[in-house]
Amino acid sequence: GESVGLHLPTLSVQEGDNSIINCAYSNSASDYFIWYKQESGKGPQFIIDIRSNMDKRQGQRVTVLLNKTVKHLSLQIAATQPGDSAVYFCAESPEYGNKLVFGAGTILRVKS
Amino acid sequence: EAGVAQSPRYKIIEKRQSVAFWCNPISGHATLYWYQQILGQGPKLLIQFQNNGVVDDSQLPKDRFSAERLKGVDSTLKIQPAKLEDSAVYLCASALGVSNQPQHFGDGTRLSIL
């Protein structure tokens, strides 16, 4: 995805609701995808990953869905909590060697 | 396990000066990465090491940036001379292997160029 600079898309949700963060990736040859959470002043924190031979993977309170037909990735967070407020990045690995290409990011704001 | 350690956390220099950043990856991680993250954007890969060899430095501005990973553990990234557009957070990440492995990031060095 292309960067949108300072104007990141923002998703606002009520505490306890489910959140869905979407990401369009660019390279149909990418075979590995990963979601990161980044809080202010910290490095990206690994959330969940998925390989291209899968279309769904679940973790604790999170689910990643992969649709290779339309090159779309989504992160679902169940029962969103205030601690989930952060910027979320998707990343794709377009070639062997584990190089990651990051998307622009989405700000998640959780209202109490 | 201990995470990726980076220092310093913050650095302020004037343009044309030089600066160096240090990274200690997670123990046992063979692959180490340096990324540049400009405010409001996702991290952009600068260089990737596998043990002490360079795997990918295609996006490293080699006229001013250099990096090394002596002995295949710690790494340093240097900028000389710095330009205003180098103001960013410099992130180090490490991974266990070379393919389809989650990268684990440090908290970065925030560099401001005056």
Interface residues (C-beta under 8 A of the other chain):
Chain A: S3 V4 G5 L6 H7 L8 D31 Y32 I34 Y36 G41 K42 G43 P44 Q45 F46 D49 R51 F89 A91 S93 Y96 G97 N98 K99 L100 V101 F102 G103 A104 G105
Chain B: V4 T31 L39 G40 Q41 G42 P43 K44 L45 Q48 V55 D56 L91 A93 A95 G97 V98 S99 N100 Q101 P102 Q103 H104 F105 G106 D107 G108
